[in-house]
Amino acid sequence: MTDKWPDWLPLRESLRSRTPYGAPQVAADARLNTNENPYPLPENVARAIEESINAVLTGLNRYPDRDAMELRKALVGYVREHILSKTTLDVPELDEGNVWPANGSNEVLQSILLAFGENVAGFAPSYSMHSILTEAVGKSFKAVPLKGDFTPDLEVLKGFLAAKRPSVFFLTTPNNPTGRSIAIEQIGLIAGLVASHGGLLVVDEAYGEFSDQQSAITLIDEYPALIVVRTMSKAFAFAGARLGYAVARREVIDALQLVRLPYHLSAITQAAALAAIGESRLLLSEVAQIKRDRDALAQSLSELGFDVTPSDANFILFGGFDSFETIKGWTSERLWRALLERGVLIRDVGIPGTLRVTVGTSAENDSFINALRAIATA
Ligand SMILES: Cc1ncc(COP(=O)(O)O)c(C=O)c1O
């Protein structure tokens, strides 16, 4: 890989052996590999977005609102109405100063890494972009292993925090790629531990809408060094538009302004997101269906004889290939490829002996189960 880059290119040494991140974008009948919402936007939502975008088109000669104030107000409204209204816990008073939107939550995560700390850590396995972004901005990432059942080991965490004192610690709930979520009491404990060593806890809730757990947004009054990152890419069926956001105490959000690019969020994106938030109820209407389909898919996988990690998200991690004579000893890559040959694209997330499947439409889920059954029980 090192040979690939010419000598005259002053590429940073730490990037020379890298390849760009990304799931394979290959054609398949059932694309169940990137945890998107499988349902297209309803026609009337698409029309509302179109009208909202049309209204800003003649103003594109000017830069957009750098602070995205209207969008931030709308996001606060969404958080209050759809996230905090479900909790029985005390909820923080929020206004637009507590929210920061960007082009997908990946950009929010990158801003966090640009703004805070030098040494960064997080549980593993988890969302690989946390470590990739950390290293891309020139910082080091250390992983704290989860237990065999993919739950955190607080004793291991305590020892790690005392020894390494990371300034940023990532926790993803529901976790990707495992699907497991962490109860709010435990997130509070972890926030307290991270803060006691001078660190900021980043809670990545990209899949929060699929979970029955309380959001860590409820904790920001009690634990100021905490930032919650959410996205419209998953439950909201809005991945193509690119809109993620952070919710935190005002001081934390203010610090992100120090590293943001001027006019980072185009007028078109702001207009599209505003219209989509106005249609939240409709856009989120498939979430309940996806959760039911997830549970049915998990059951089908178990009934077939696979090991299934309990999921609180819109995807499922499964393993136990060795229980089947036909695929005994197969690597994840081999089973992944066999499924692809049958038109079903899922994800090899790099955990040996497992694969991750995104919950799709009923027809896609059936195609996946039928293909898997045919391969494993041939
Ligand atoms: C845990 C987690 N966080 C963040 C993201 C990034 O999402 P986006 O940049 O589309 O908001 C993803 C995408 O798969 C994810 O799984």
The ligand as a Tripos MOL2 file, in Angstrom:
@<TRIPOS>MOLECULE
LIG
   16    16     1     0     0
SMALL
NO_CHARGES

@<TRIPOS>ATOM
      1 C1        -22.9590    4.8890   15.3300 C.3       1 LIG1
      2 C2        -22.9560    5.7870   14.1400 C.ar      1 LIG1
      3 N1        -22.7000    7.0750   14.3310 N.ar      1 LIG1
      4 C3        -22.6830    7.9390   13.2970 C.ar      1 LIG1
      5 C4        -22.9350    7.5040   12.0080 C.ar      1 LIG1
      6 C5        -22.8410    8.5100   10.8920 C.3       1 LIG1
      7 O1        -24.0500    8.8170   10.3560 O.3       1 LIG1
      8 P1        -24.3120   10.1230    9.4850 P.3       1 LIG1
      9 O2        -22.9920   10.7680    9.1990 O.co2     1 LIG1
     10 O3        -25.0030    9.6350    8.2790 O.co2     1 LIG1
     11 O4        -25.1680   10.9910   10.3500 O.co2     1 LIG1
     12 C6        -23.2210    6.1690   11.7620 C.ar      1 LIG1
     13 C7        -23.4820    5.6920   10.4010 C.2       1 LIG1
     14 O5        -23.5720    4.5410   10.0940 O.2       1 LIG1
     15 C8        -23.2340    5.2800   12.8700 C.ar      1 LIG1
     16 O6        -23.4750    3.9800   12.7100 O.3       1 LIG1
@<TRIPOS>BOND
     1     1     2 1
     2     2     3 ar
     3     2    15 ar
     4     3     4 ar
     5     4     5 ar
     6     5     6 1
     7     5    12 ar
     8     6     7 1
     9     7     8 1
    10     8     9 2
    11     8    10 1
    12     8    11 1
    13    12    13 1
    14    12    15 ar
    15    13    14 2
    16    15    16 1
@<TRIPOS>SUBSTRUCTURE
     1 LIG1         1 GROUP 0 **** ****
